[in-house]
């Protein structure tokens, strides 16, 4: 089978083309073609067929080898021809480069000679041209000297208006240098023609303007710029550009329209006028001093005349901000080399308003704050009292009334409202923002910021917070209460803390940054801020101190209802006293008021107040217990009472226990332990009370119980044992 058909050859080529080539797959396909039509595979036949296929593959290899050799020979010949062509082209390119260099040198030589010749011709032609122009001027001047009408084509042909204008301008300049006595007539005649030509130029310019023929307008403006009426021509063109600007129906869009007008007019002005920057500046000046000024003043004066000071200030802020933004956009167009040009235009519009701004702002702010607070107190049907604060005499008067007269608690009303403060702070923030915008940076802005800060202290701190705290202090009796004292002071403290945080945010984020560059005002404001916060904090602490005293005083009043006979009952009762039940209920109510969400104390304040109250209540109980003697029944009642007290304070929040010297000393002074944690102190007190209930024979072992571990004052053990009615019969050794 060494003879192959073209179809078989094509099949082999198709199987050999895949890349990468898989020989195993190739052999499998070959075997499949050889055996697909056979019912069974004969190994001998298959071997012979495979040998035939190998021979066929060898023939294909030989054919491709011959073709490859022919192609390599053809490629070698083509490569040699290509290299030879490249060498030929390279030689031609080198010749062309040399010729270009020679031509460039020749051109430079000719060029230098031509320039030299041109200079020589110009030096000869310039005097000749000047002489010719002078001759023309003399001829036309002579024409004006005669009494005859002007009949020169230059003056009679309308198409030569621009040439005539140039000539008459020169003649007018020359005539002004002549003696008036000798040449008065010719001067008048030239001046008259000068005025006529000027009017003709103006008319041609306006006609071209109406036709929007910028090319003709530029040609006329180039000549007209030498005439006296050139500024009037500019004014007419600016009026034309602004003919549709500032319409009443576009008053709210006047800033956008102004910017668009300048942007669209600037390229046309640059293509028409010889000195376009001055014309663009005049356009901006016309806009600012014209319709823009009228629109702004109409709005602001309307508010001011109507007495709407808030709307006036908001309008002033809005219009000034819009004008400043417009100026910032115009600065990007590079209208002027003078950086103060646009600032001067802005001052021209707002100058009179800015002179009175500081006074107007403070007057509005005081009125607004006073109105908000007045409405708040009116809603509460409360007539505000005149309370003097900050001096010892007023504080003494307040404390005297709280001690000897009936106090008024206003039904638990705190006279504080977050919503009121939010409204006040909003007005204050608006005022701070206006001051930063409308006042000049530096001393003026700092001075106004301090003045606004003083208003904030006056109405939020003095008139609202301090007033509410003073009423709360006056509502806490300094005498020992015989009825349950109210607990609304905790709500007052909570609301004060919230409002102080709001004020602190304004102070830190608004006031301090505004005073960053003004050391004197910054120092003054910071001192006022610290004094106000310290004063308020001191009064709040005083209020909490008085409330704790009131709680302890009422608890003392309830404990004093107990008699000596209550602790030496004839029968054994396993329940607490009525006084204990009342006190526990009272303390739970007070603790709930302290912890009440949004009406009680916050984390650290809550822990500090509860800790102080627990310590003082411990001292009160310790002193009260030592006033009586106890038998077994009385001791059991005391143990039950103390157990209830322990349950009450078990749910209170306390600071992390420590052995701070001050706290330890405070506890030791009352005869207690040096450990600050009140819960442990009450545990020890409960263990000491157990000494009153044990049998006499068990006293010795009870004094060494684990419950008394950590008791720093061992003398308390002996003190409590002495309270037993059978103390003299005890066999006990310390």
C-alpha positions as CSV (number, residue, x, y, z in Angstrom):
1,X,0.0,0.0,0.0
2,X,2.7,2.4,-0.8
3,X,0.6,4.2,-3.4
4,X,-1.6,6.9,-1.8
5,X,-4.5,8.8,-3.1
6,X,-4.8,12.6,-2.5
7,X,-7.7,12.0,-0.1
8,X,-5.7,9.7,2.1
9,X,-2.8,12.1,2.0
10,X,-5.1,14.9,3.1
11,X,-6.4,12.8,6.0
12,X,-2.8,12.1,7.2
13,X,-2.0,15.8,7.0
14,X,-5.1,16.8,8.9
15,X,-4.2,14.3,11.7
16,X,-0.6,15.6,11.8
17,X,-1.4,19.3,12.0
18,X,-2.8,19.7,15.6
19,X,-0.4,21.5,18.0
20,X,0.6,20.0,20.4
21,X,0.8,16.7,18.5
22,X,-0.4,13.6,20.5
23,X,1.2,10.4,18.9
24,X,-1.0,8.0,21.0
25,X,-4.2,9.7,19.7
26,X,-2.8,9.6,16.2
27,X,-2.1,5.8,16.4
28,X,-5.5,5.2,17.9
29,X,-7.2,7.0,15.1
30,X,-5.2,5.0,12.5
31,X,-6.1,1.6,14.2
32,X,-9.8,2.7,14.3
33,X,-9.8,3.4,10.5
34,X,-8.1,0.1,9.7
35,X,-10.4,-2.0,11.9
36,X,-13.8,-0.2,11.8
37,X,-15.2,-2.3,9.0
38,X,-13.8,-5.7,10.2
39,X,-16.0,-8.1,12.2
40,X,-12.9,-9.3,14.1
41,X,-9.4,-8.2,14.5
42,X,-6.6,-10.5,13.1
43,X,-3.3,-9.6,14.7
44,X,-1.2,-10.6,11.6
45,X,-3.4,-8.6,9.2
46,X,-3.3,-5.7,11.6
47,X,0.5,-5.9,11.8
48,X,0.8,-5.9,8.0
49,X,-1.5,-3.0,7.7
50,X,0.4,-1.0,10.3
51,X,3.6,-1.6,8.4
52,X,1.9,-0.4,5.2
53,X,0.8,2.8,7.1
54,X,4.4,3.3,8.4
55,X,5.6,3.1,4.8
56,X,3.0,5.7,3.8
57,X,4.1,8.0,6.6
58,X,7.7,7.6,5.4
59,X,6.7,8.7,1.9
60,X,4.9,11.7,3.3
61,X,8.0,12.6,5.2
62,X,10.1,12.4,2.1
63,X,7.7,14.6,0.1
64,X,7.7,17.3,2.8
65,X,11.5,17.2,3.1
66,X,11.9,17.8,-0.6
67,X,9.3,20.7,-0.6
68,X,11.1,22.2,2.5
69,X,14.4,22.1,0.7
70,X,13.0,23.9,-2.3
71,X,11.3,26.6,-0.1
72,X,14.6,27.2,1.8
73,X,16.4,27.7,-1.5
74,X,13.8,30.2,-2.7
75,X,13.9,32.0,0.6
76,X,17.7,32.3,0.5
77,X,17.5,33.8,-3.0
78,X,14.8,36.3,-2.0
79,X,16.8,37.3,1.1
80,X,19.9,38.1,-1.1
81,X,17.8,40.2,-3.4
82,X,16.2,42.1,-0.5
83,X,19.6,42.8,1.1
84,X,21.0,44.1,-2.2
85,X,17.9,46.4,-2.7
86,X,18.4,47.8,0.9
87,X,22.0,48.6,0.2
88,X,21.1,50.4,-3.0
89,X,18.4,52.4,-1.2
90,X,20.8,53.3,1.7
91,X,23.3,54.7,-0.8
92,X,20.6,56.8,-2.5
93,X,19.4,58.1,0.9
94,X,23.0,59.1,1.8
95,X,23.3,61.1,-1.5
96,X,19.9,62.8,-0.8
97,X,21.0,63.8,2.7
98,X,24.2,65.4,1.4
99,X,22.3,67.3,-1.2
100,X,19.8,68.6,1.4
101,X,22.7,69.8,3.6
102,X,24.2,71.7,0.6
103,X,20.8,73.2,-0.2
104,X,20.3,74.3,3.4
105,X,23.6,76.1,3.5
106,X,22.8,77.8,0.2
107,X,19.4,78.9,1.5
108,X,21.0,80.4,4.7
109,X,23.4,82.4,2.6
110,X,20.7,83.7,0.4
111,X,18.5,84.5,3.3
112,X,21.1,86.6,5.1
113,X,21.7,88.6,1.9
114,X,17.9,89.1,1.4
115,X,17.5,90.3,5.0
116,X,20.4,92.8,4.6
117,X,18.9,94.0,1.4
118,X,15.5,94.4,3.0
119,X,17.0,96.5,5.8
120,X,18.6,98.7,3.3
121,X,15.3,99.1,1.3
122,X,13.4,99.9,4.5
123,X,15.9,102.5,5.6
124,X,15.5,104.2,2.3
125,X,11.7,103.7,2.1
126,X,10.7,104.8,5.6
127,X,11.8,108.4,5.2
128,X,10.2,108.4,1.8
129,X,6.9,107.1,3.2
130,X,7.0,109.7,6.0
131,X,7.7,112.4,3.5
132,X,4.7,111.2,1.4
133,X,2.4,111.1,4.5
134,X,3.6,114.5,5.5
135,X,2.9,115.8,2.0
136,X,-0.6,114.4,2.1
137,X,-1.3,116.0,5.5
138,X,0.0,119.3,4.2
139,X,-2.2,119.1,1.2
140,X,-5.3,118.3,3.2
141,X,-4.5,120.9,5.8
142,X,-4.2,123.4,2.9
143,X,-7.6,122.3,1.8
144,X,-9.0,123.2,5.3
145,X,-7.1,126.5,5.1
146,X,-9.1,127.6,2.1
147,X,-12.6,128.8,2.5
148,X,-13.8,126.4,-0.2
149,X,-15.9,123.3,0.6
150,X,-14.0,120.1,1.0
151,X,-14.0,118.3,-2.4
152,X,-11.4,115.7,-1.9
153,X,-12.5,112.2,-2.5
154,X,-11.3,111.2,0.9
155,X,-13.9,113.5,2.5
156,X,-16.7,113.0,0.1
157,X,-16.6,109.2,-0.5
158,X,-18.6,107.4,2.3
159,X,-16.6,104.2,1.6
160,X,-13.4,105.9,2.6
161,X,-14.7,106.8,6.1
162,X,-12.1,104.9,8.0
163,X,-9.2,106.5,6.0
164,X,-10.8,109.9,6.4
165,X,-11.1,109.3,10.2
166,X,-7.5,108.4,10.4
167,X,-6.5,111.5,8.5
168,X,-8.8,113.9,10.4
169,X,-7.5,112.5,13.7
170,X,-3.9,113.4,12.7
171,X,-5.0,116.9,11.4
172,X,-6.9,117.5,14.7
173,X,-3.9,116.6,16.7
174,X,-1.6,118.9,14.6
175,X,-4.1,121.8,14.7
176,X,-4.2,121.8,18.5
177,X,-0.5,122.6,18.5
178,X,-0.9,125.7,16.4
179,X,-1.5,129.2,17.7
180,X,-5.1,129.9,18.3
181,X,-4.9,133.6,17.4
182,X,-3.5,132.8,13.9
183,X,-5.2,129.5,13.1
184,X,-8.5,129.8,15.0
185,X,-10.6,129.4,11.9
186,X,-8.9,126.3,10.6
187,X,-8.9,124.8,14.1
188,X,-12.6,125.3,14.3
189,X,-13.2,123.8,10.8
190,X,-11.0,120.7,11.6
191,X,-12.8,120.3,15.0
192,X,-16.2,120.5,13.3
193,X,-15.1,117.8,10.7
194,X,-13.6,115.8,13.6
195,X,-17.0,115.8,15.4
196,X,-18.8,114.8,12.2
197,X,-16.4,111.9,11.5
198,X,-16.7,110.8,15.1
199,X,-20.5,110.7,14.8
200,X,-20.4,108.9,11.5
201,X,-18.0,106.3,13.1
202,X,-20.4,105.9,16.0
203,X,-23.3,105.4,13.7
204,X,-21.5,102.8,11.6
205,X,-20.4,101.0,14.7
206,X,-24.0,100.8,16.1
207,X,-25.3,99.6,12.7
208,X,-22.7,96.9,12.6
209,X,-23.5,96.0,16.2
210,X,-27.2,95.6,15.3
211,X,-26.2,93.4,12.4
212,X,-23.8,91.5,14.7
213,X,-21.0,92.1,12.2
214,X,-18.0,91.7,14.5
215,X,-15.5,92.1,11.8
216,X,-16.7,95.6,10.8
217,X,-17.1,96.6,14.4
218,X,-13.5,95.6,15.1
219,X,-12.3,97.7,12.1
220,X,-14.3,100.8,13.3
221,X,-13.2,100.3,16.9
222,X,-9.6,100.2,15.8
223,X,-9.9,103.7,14.3
224,X,-12.4,105.1,16.9
225,X,-10.2,104.2,19.8
226,X,-8.1,107.3,19.0
227,X,-11.1,109.6,19.2
228,X,-12.6,111.2,22.3
229,X,-15.9,109.4,21.9
230,X,-14.4,106.0,22.2
231,X,-15.6,105.6,25.8
232,X,-19.2,106.4,24.7
233,X,-18.9,103.8,22.0
234,X,-17.9,101.2,24.7
235,X,-20.8,102.3,26.9
236,X,-23.3,101.9,24.0
237,X,-21.9,98.4,23.3
238,X,-22.1,97.4,27.0
239,X,-25.7,98.7,27.2
240,X,-26.5,96.6,24.1
241,X,-25.0,93.5,25.7
242,X,-26.9,94.1,28.9
243,X,-30.2,94.9,27.3
244,X,-31.9,91.6,28.4
245,X,-30.0,91.4,31.8
246,X,-31.7,91.9,35.1
247,X,-35.3,91.3,34.1
248,X,-37.8,91.1,37.0
249,X,-38.8,87.6,36.1
250,X,-35.1,86.5,36.3
251,X,-34.3,88.2,39.7
252,X,-33.7,84.8,41.4
253,X,-31.3,83.8,38.6
254,X,-29.5,87.1,38.3
255,X,-26.1,85.7,39.5
256,X,-26.2,82.9,36.9
257,X,-27.2,85.4,34.3
258,X,-24.4,87.8,35.2
259,X,-21.8,85.0,35.0
260,X,-23.2,83.7,31.7
261,X,-23.3,87.3,30.3
262,X,-19.6,87.9,31.1
263,X,-18.5,84.5,29.8
264,X,-20.4,84.9,26.5
265,X,-19.4,88.5,25.9
266,X,-15.7,88.2,26.7
267,X,-14.7,86.4,23.5
268,X,-16.6,88.9,21.3
269,X,-15.1,91.9,23.2
270,X,-11.6,90.5,22.7
271,X,-12.3,90.1,18.9
272,X,-13.7,93.7,18.6
273,X,-11.9,96.1,20.8
274,X,-8.2,97.0,20.8
275,X,-7.9,96.8,24.6
276,X,-10.4,94.2,25.6
277,X,-9.5,93.8,29.2
278,X,-10.6,97.4,30.0
279,X,-13.9,96.9,28.2
280,X,-14.6,93.6,30.1
281,X,-13.8,95.4,33.4
282,X,-16.3,98.1,32.4
283,X,-18.9,95.5,31.6
284,X,-18.4,93.9,35.0
285,X,-18.6,97.4,36.6
286,X,-21.8,98.1,34.7
287,X,-23.3,94.8,36.0
288,X,-22.3,95.3,39.6
289,X,-23.3,99.0,39.9
290,X,-26.5,98.5,37.8
291,X,-29.1,95.8,37.9
292,X,-27.2,93.6,40.4
293,X,-26.9,96.4,42.9
294,X,-30.6,97.4,42.4
295,X,-31.9,93.8,42.8
296,X,-29.9,93.2,46.0
297,X,-30.8,96.5,47.6
298,X,-34.5,96.1,46.7
299,X,-34.6,92.7,48.5
300,X,-32.7,93.8,51.6
301,X,-34.4,97.2,52.0
302,X,-37.8,95.5,51.8
303,X,-36.9,93.2,54.7
304,X,-35.4,96.0,56.8
305,X,-38.2,98.5,56.3
306,X,-40.7,95.8,57.3
307,X,-38.7,95.2,60.5
308,X,-38.0,91.5,59.5
309,X,-34.5,91.5,61.0
310,X,-34.2,87.7,60.7
311,X,-35.2,87.7,57.0
312,X,-32.9,90.7,56.5
313,X,-29.9,88.9,58.0
314,X,-30.6,85.7,56.1
315,X,-31.0,87.7,52.9
316,X,-27.8,89.6,53.5
317,X,-26.0,86.3,54.1
318,X,-27.5,84.7,51.0
319,X,-26.8,87.7,48.7
320,X,-23.3,88.3,50.0
321,X,-22.4,84.6,49.6
322,X,-23.9,84.5,46.0
323,X,-21.9,87.7,45.1
324,X,-18.7,86.2,46.5
325,X,-19.3,83.0,44.6
326,X,-19.9,85.1,41.4
327,X,-16.6,87.0,42.1
328,X,-14.8,83.7,42.5
329,X,-16.1,82.5,39.2
330,X,-15.2,85.8,37.5
331,X,-11.6,85.7,39.0
332,X,-11.2,82.4,37.0
333,X,-11.8,84.4,33.8
334,X,-8.7,86.6,34.5
335,X,-10.6,89.8,34.0
336,X,-8.2,92.2,35.7
337,X,-4.6,92.4,37.0
338,X,-5.9,94.2,40.0
339,X,-6.8,91.6,42.7
340,X,-8.9,94.2,44.6
341,X,-11.1,95.1,41.6
342,X,-13.9,92.6,42.4
343,X,-13.6,93.1,46.2
344,X,-14.1,96.9,45.7
345,X,-17.2,96.2,43.6
346,X,-18.6,94.0,46.4
347,X,-17.9,96.5,49.1
348,X,-19.7,99.2,47.0
349,X,-22.9,97.0,47.1
350,X,-22.7,95.8,50.7
351,X,-20.7,98.5,52.4
352,X,-23.6,100.3,54.1
353,X,-25.1,97.0,55.2
354,X,-21.9,95.6,56.6
355,X,-21.3,98.8,58.7
356,X,-24.4,98.0,60.7
357,X,-24.2,94.2,60.5
358,X,-22.6,93.5,63.9
359,X,-25.2,95.6,65.7
360,X,-28.1,94.2,63.7
361,X,-26.9,90.6,64.3
362,X,-26.6,91.0,68.1
363,X,-29.9,92.8,68.3
364,X,-31.7,90.0,66.4
365,X,-29.9,87.3,68.3
366,X,-30.9,88.7,71.7
367,X,-34.5,89.2,70.6
368,X,-34.7,85.7,69.1
369,X,-33.2,84.0,72.2
370,X,-35.4,86.1,74.6
371,X,-38.5,85.2,72.5
372,X,-37.7,81.5,72.6
373,X,-37.1,81.4,76.3
374,X,-40.1,83.6,77.0
375,X,-42.4,81.4,75.0
376,X,-41.0,78.4,76.8
377,X,-41.8,79.9,80.3
378,X,-45.2,81.1,79.1
379,X,-46.1,77.6,78.0
380,X,-45.3,76.4,81.5
381,X,-47.3,79.3,83.0
382,X,-44.2,80.3,84.9
383,X,-43.3,83.9,85.8
384,X,-39.6,84.1,85.8
385,X,-38.1,85.2,89.1
386,X,-35.3,87.6,89.4
387,X,-32.4,85.5,90.8
388,X,-29.1,87.0,91.4
389,X,-26.2,84.6,91.2
390,X,-22.5,84.7,91.7
391,X,-22.4,86.6,95.0
392,X,-22.3,85.3,98.6
393,X,-25.3,87.4,99.8
394,X,-27.7,85.9,97.2
395,X,-26.5,82.4,98.0
396,X,-26.9,83.1,101.8
397,X,-30.5,84.3,101.1
398,X,-31.3,81.3,99.1
399,X,-30.0,78.9,101.7
400,X,-31.8,80.7,104.5
401,X,-35.1,80.3,102.7
402,X,-34.4,76.7,102.0
403,X,-33.7,76.1,105.7
404,X,-36.4,78.1,107.5
405,X,-39.2,78.5,105.0
406,X,-41.4,76.1,103.0
407,X,-39.6,75.3,99.7
408,X,-41.4,75.1,96.4
409,X,-40.6,72.2,94.0
410,X,-42.9,73.4,91.2
411,X,-44.4,69.9,90.9
412,X,-41.1,68.4,89.7
413,X,-40.7,70.8,86.7
414,X,-37.1,71.2,85.9
415,X,-37.5,74.3,83.7
416,X,-35.1,72.8,81.1
417,X,-35.9,71.6,77.6
418,X,-33.6,70.2,75.0
419,X,-35.8,71.4,72.2
420,X,-35.5,75.0,73.4
421,X,-31.7,74.7,73.6
422,X,-31.6,73.1,70.1
423,X,-33.5,76.2,68.7
424,X,-31.2,78.5,70.6
425,X,-28.1,76.7,69.3
426,X,-29.5,76.8,65.7
427,X,-29.8,80.6,65.9
428,X,-26.4,80.8,67.4
429,X,-24.8,78.6,64.7
430,X,-26.4,80.7,62.0
431,X,-25.0,83.8,63.7
432,X,-21.5,82.3,63.9
433,X,-21.7,81.4,60.2
434,X,-22.8,84.9,59.2
435,X,-20.0,86.4,61.3
436,X,-17.4,84.3,59.5
437,X,-18.8,85.3,56.1
438,X,-19.6,88.9,56.6
439,X,-16.9,90.1,58.9
440,X,-13.4,90.7,57.7
441,X,-11.0,88.0,58.7
442,X,-9.0,88.8,61.8
443,X,-9.9,91.2,64.5
444,X,-13.4,92.1,63.3
445,X,-14.5,88.5,63.0
446,X,-12.9,87.5,66.3
447,X,-14.7,90.5,68.0
448,X,-18.1,89.5,66.6
449,X,-17.5,85.8,67.5
450,X,-16.8,86.8,71.1
451,X,-19.9,89.0,71.2
452,X,-22.1,86.1,69.9
453,X,-20.4,83.8,72.4
454,X,-21.4,86.2,75.2
455,X,-25.0,86.0,74.0
456,X,-24.8,82.2,74.1
457,X,-23.6,82.3,77.7
458,X,-26.2,84.8,78.6
459,X,-29.2,83.0,77.3
460,X,-28.3,79.3,77.4
461,X,-26.0,79.3,80.5
462,X,-27.2,82.2,82.7
463,X,-30.9,82.6,81.7
464,X,-31.7,78.9,81.2
465,X,-29.3,76.4,82.8
466,X,-28.2,78.5,85.8
467,X,-31.8,79.7,86.4
468,X,-33.1,76.1,86.4
469,X,-30.3,74.9,88.7
470,X,-31.0,77.8,91.1
471,X,-34.7,76.9,91.3
472,X,-33.7,73.2,91.8
473,X,-31.4,74.2,94.7
474,X,-34.1,76.4,96.2
475,X,-36.4,73.4,96.0
476,X,-34.3,71.2,98.3
477,X,-34.9,71.8,101.9
478,X,-31.9,72.2,104.1
479,X,-33.9,71.4,107.3
480,X,-34.3,67.7,108.2
481,X,-37.3,66.6,106.1
482,X,-40.2,64.9,107.8
483,X,-41.8,64.0,104.5
484,X,-40.2,62.1,101.5
485,X,-38.0,64.7,99.7
486,X,-38.6,64.9,95.9
487,X,-35.9,63.6,93.5
488,X,-36.2,65.8,90.5
489,X,-32.7,67.2,91.0
490,X,-31.4,64.1,89.2
491,X,-33.3,65.0,86.1
492,X,-32.0,68.5,86.3
493,X,-28.4,67.2,86.4
494,X,-29.1,64.9,83.5
495,X,-30.6,67.6,81.4
496,X,-27.8,70.0,82.3
497,X,-25.2,67.5,81.3
498,X,-26.9,66.9,77.9
499,X,-27.2,70.6,77.2
500,X,-23.6,71.2,78.3
501,X,-22.4,68.6,75.9
502,X,-24.3,70.4,73.1
503,X,-22.7,73.8,74.1
504,X,-19.3,72.1,74.3
505,X,-19.7,70.9,70.7
506,X,-20.5,74.4,69.5
507,X,-17.6,75.8,71.5
508,X,-15.1,73.3,70.2
509,X,-16.2,73.1,66.5
510,X,-17.3,76.6,65.9
511,X,-16.0,79.2,68.4
512,X,-12.5,77.9,68.9
513,X,-11.7,77.6,65.1
514,X,-13.0,81.1,64.5
515,X,-10.6,82.5,67.2
516,X,-7.6,80.5,66.2
517,X,-5.7,83.5,64.9
518,X,-6.8,86.0,67.6
519,X,-4.9,85.3,70.8
520,X,-6.6,88.0,72.9
521,X,-10.1,87.1,72.1
522,X,-9.3,83.4,72.3
523,X,-7.9,83.8,75.8
524,X,-10.9,86.0,76.9
525,X,-13.5,83.5,75.6
526,X,-11.7,80.5,77.0
527,X,-11.7,82.1,80.5
528,X,-15.4,82.9,80.3
529,X,-16.1,79.4,79.2
530,X,-14.2,77.8,82.0
531,X,-15.8,80.1,84.6
532,X,-19.3,79.3,83.3
533,X,-18.7,75.6,83.2
534,X,-17.1,75.5,86.7
535,X,-19.8,77.6,88.2
536,X,-22.5,75.3,86.8
537,X,-20.7,72.2,87.8
538,X,-20.2,73.5,91.3
539,X,-23.9,74.2,91.6
540,X,-24.9,70.8,90.3
541,X,-22.5,69.2,92.8
542,X,-24.1,71.3,95.5
543,X,-27.5,70.1,94.4
544,X,-26.5,66.5,94.5
545,X,-24.9,67.1,97.9
546,X,-28.1,68.6,99.3
547,X,-30.2,65.8,97.8
548,X,-28.0,63.2,99.5
549,X,-28.3,65.1,102.8
550,X,-32.1,65.2,102.3
551,X,-32.2,61.4,101.7
552,X,-30.0,60.8,104.8
553,X,-32.1,63.3,106.8
554,X,-35.4,61.6,105.9
555,X,-33.9,58.2,106.6
556,X,-32.7,59.5,110.0
557,X,-36.2,60.8,110.7
558,X,-37.6,57.4,110.0
559,X,-35.0,55.6,112.1
560,X,-35.6,58.0,115.0
561,X,-39.2,56.7,115.2
562,X,-37.7,53.5,116.7
563,X,-37.7,53.2,120.5
564,X,-35.4,51.3,122.9
565,X,-38.2,48.9,123.7
566,X,-38.4,47.8,120.0
567,X,-35.0,46.0,120.4
568,X,-35.8,44.2,123.6
569,X,-39.1,42.5,122.6
570,X,-40.6,39.8,124.8
571,X,-41.2,37.5,121.8
572,X,-38.9,36.4,119.0
573,X,-40.0,37.8,115.6
574,X,-38.3,36.8,112.3
575,X,-39.2,40.0,110.4
576,X,-37.8,43.5,109.9
577,X,-39.0,46.7,111.4
578,X,-41.6,49.1,109.9
579,X,-39.0,51.8,109.7
580,X,-36.8,49.5,107.6
581,X,-39.6,48.7,105.2
582,X,-40.3,52.4,104.7
583,X,-36.7,53.3,104.3
584,X,-36.1,50.5,101.7
585,X,-39.1,51.6,99.7
586,X,-37.9,55.2,99.8
587,X,-34.3,54.3,98.8
588,X,-35.6,52.2,95.9
589,X,-37.6,55.2,94.6
590,X,-34.5,57.5,94.9
591,X,-32.3,54.9,93.1
592,X,-34.9,54.5,90.3
593,X,-34.9,58.3,89.8
594,X,-31.1,58.3,89.6
595,X,-31.0,55.5,87.1
596,X,-34.1,56.5,85.0
597,X,-33.3,56.7,81.3
598,X,-32.9,60.3,79.9
599,X,-34.0,61.6,83.3
600,X,-31.4,60.3,85.7
601,X,-27.6,60.5,86.1
602,X,-25.1,59.2,83.6
603,X,-22.4,56.6,84.3
604,X,-19.7,58.1,86.4
605,X,-22.0,60.6,88.1
606,X,-24.4,57.8,89.0
607,X,-21.7,55.6,90.5
608,X,-20.2,58.5,92.5
609,X,-23.6,59.6,93.9
610,X,-24.7,56.1,94.8
611,X,-21.3,55.4,96.4
612,X,-21.5,58.6,98.5
613,X,-25.1,57.9,99.5
614,X,-24.3,54.3,100.5
615,X,-21.3,55.4,102.6
616,X,-23.4,58.0,104.4
617,X,-26.3,55.6,104.9
618,X,-23.8,53.1,106.4
619,X,-22.5,55.8,108.8
620,X,-26.1,56.7,109.8
621,X,-27.0,53.0,110.5
622,X,-23.7,52.5,112.4
623,X,-24.4,55.4,114.7
624,X,-28.1,54.5,115.0
625,X,-27.4,50.9,116.0
626,X,-25.1,52.0,118.8
627,X,-27.9,53.9,120.5
628,X,-29.8,50.7,121.7
629,X,-29.3,47.5,123.6
630,X,-30.5,44.2,122.0
631,X,-31.8,40.9,123.3
632,X,-32.2,37.9,121.0
633,X,-35.4,39.2,119.4
634,X,-34.1,42.7,118.9
635,X,-30.9,41.3,117.4
636,X,-32.9,39.2,115.0
637,X,-35.0,42.2,113.9
638,X,-31.8,44.2,113.4
639,X,-30.3,41.4,111.3
640,X,-33.4,41.3,109.2
641,X,-33.3,45.1,108.7
642,X,-29.7,45.0,107.6
643,X,-30.3,42.2,105.2
644,X,-33.0,44.3,103.5
645,X,-30.7,47.2,103.3
646,X,-28.1,44.9,101.7
647,X,-30.6,43.8,99.1
648,X,-31.3,47.5,98.3
649,X,-27.7,48.6,97.7
650,X,-26.8,45.3,96.0
651,X,-28.4,46.7,92.8
652,X,-26.7,50.0,93.0
653,X,-23.8,51.0,90.8
654,X,-20.4,51.8,92.4
655,X,-17.0,52.8,91.1
656,X,-14.3,50.2,90.9
657,X,-13.3,49.4,94.5
658,X,-10.1,51.0,95.6
659,X,-8.1,51.8,98.8
660,X,-7.7,55.5,98.0
661,X,-6.4,57.2,101.1
662,X,-9.1,59.8,101.2
663,X,-11.9,57.4,100.9
664,X,-10.4,55.0,103.4
665,X,-10.0,57.9,105.9
666,X,-13.6,58.9,105.4
667,X,-14.8,55.4,106.2
668,X,-12.4,55.1,109.2
669,X,-13.5,58.4,110.6
670,X,-17.0,57.0,111.0
671,X,-15.7,54.0,112.7
672,X,-16.0,51.8,109.7
673,X,-13.6,49.8,107.5
674,X,-11.0,51.2,105.1
675,X,-12.4,49.4,102.1
676,X,-14.3,51.7,99.9
677,X,-16.8,49.2,98.4
678,X,-20.1,49.9,100.4
679,X,-21.4,46.4,99.7
680,X,-18.6,44.9,101.6
681,X,-19.1,47.4,104.4
682,X,-22.7,46.4,104.7
683,X,-21.7,42.8,104.7
684,X,-19.4,43.4,107.7
685,X,-22.2,45.4,109.4
686,X,-24.6,42.4,108.9
687,X,-21.9,40.1,110.3
688,X,-21.5,42.4,113.4
689,X,-25.2,42.4,113.9
690,X,-25.2,38.6,114.0
691,X,-23.0,38.8,117.1
692,X,-26.2,40.1,118.9
693,X,-28.1,36.9,118.1
694,X,-25.7,34.1,118.8
695,X,-25.9,32.1,122.0
696,X,-23.5,33.2,124.8
697,X,-21.5,30.1,124.5
698,X,-21.0,30.6,120.8
699,X,-19.8,34.3,121.0
700,X,-16.1,33.4,121.2
701,X,-16.2,31.4,118.0
702,X,-18.5,33.9,116.2
703,X,-16.0,36.7,116.7
704,X,-13.6,34.8,114.5
705,X,-16.0,33.9,111.7
706,X,-15.0,34.3,108.0
707,X,-17.7,36.9,107.5
708,X,-15.6,39.3,109.6
709,X,-12.4,38.9,107.6
710,X,-11.1,42.2,106.4
711,X,-12.7,44.2,109.2
712,X,-10.0,46.8,109.8
713,X,-11.4,48.2,113.0
714,X,-11.5,45.3,115.4
715,X,-12.9,47.4,118.2
716,X,-16.3,47.3,116.5
717,X,-16.6,43.7,117.6
718,X,-16.3,44.7,121.2
719,X,-18.6,47.6,120.6
720,X,-21.3,45.4,119.2
721,X,-20.9,42.8,121.9
722,X,-21.4,45.6,124.5
723,X,-24.8,46.2,122.9
724,X,-26.0,42.8,124.1
725,X,-28.2,43.0,127.2
726,X,-26.3,40.0,128.5
727,X,-22.9,41.4,127.9
728,X,-21.8,41.3,131.5
729,X,-22.5,37.6,131.6
730,X,-20.5,36.8,128.5
731,X,-17.3,34.8,128.8
732,X,-15.4,36.4,125.9
733,X,-11.8,37.3,125.4
734,X,-10.7,39.6,122.6
